[in-house]
Amino acid sequence: MSYNNIIVDIDDYLEFITIDRPKKLNALNKETIAELHNAFRDLEENENVKVIVITGSEDKAFVAGADISEFSHFDGEKGSQLSREGQELLFDYIENLSIPVIAAINGFALGGGLELAMACHFRVASTNAKMGLPEVTLGLIPGYGGTQRLPLLVGKGKAMEMIMTANMITAEEAQRYGLVNYAIDQNELIPFCEELAFKISNNSSTAIAAAIRSINASYNNQVNGFDTEISEFGKCFETDDFVEGTTAFLEKRKPNFE
Ligand code: COA
């Protein structure tokens, strides 16, 4: 499938999605959100893909936010619709994807850009990256899950401060707060993510999918995460990967997961 605003590259088990609107610092307009949704949906159906890395084109921005020019004339109803549709199509969709998604934050990750990174399963940032939720400078609040995911990652007090001040933080600060797992030199960002992806790809993808569902359940008030874990743990015993993993261990060899 061809896209106007993103580049999708499959390299064996690893999939790169690059948001490619550099003249607008990769800001997320409606079309880009729809394209990202379609790309993630297609990848989930591709059994060969084990890990997805999402990044921004060129070296200045991951994503500098939602595209402000698209919503500056909206009323309340359209604003709610923008937020709801975006969350469903992209942000919640990524969080609940059964394939691990790593955000490779290569520059500015602001507003919807940081929210996109936070919806991914984890984040690696380059040391030139700047992250923040500047929505209150526009008379808005974060609308793509930022008020919900930021406190889970950095704690309520730091989230309040970041959102109220609209301050941008560095990659090192973000690492200290737990917002990103690593702060890496920009030249090393993609090779480092590739290494992580390689490690992940050697493990059981059915077990990883079960782990994603279980971990996400602990942040869902409507379910008991421990019950989800018990159920997902039990289901793992029914999989070929469980047979292969335990057999390989007992035979003192490396597992070969399908
Ligand atoms: N929406 C729409 N366009 C955006 C954008 C956004 N979120 N962020 C950047 N752009 C556009 C700029 O309008 C500019 O376009 P133009 O050349 O047609 O005028 C282009 O991207 C380059 O941005 P510019 O502001 O000139 O770059 P800079 O280096 O001076 O500043 C930022 C970089 C990231 C500090 C600045 O672009 C910015 O503050 N962006 C908005 C961040 C934001 O508020 N995001 C939350 C949105 S909810």
Residues whose N, C-alpha, C, O or C-beta is under 5 A from the ligand:
A	BS01	COA	K23 K24 L25 A27 A64 G65 A66 D67 I68 S69 F108 L110 G111 G112 P134
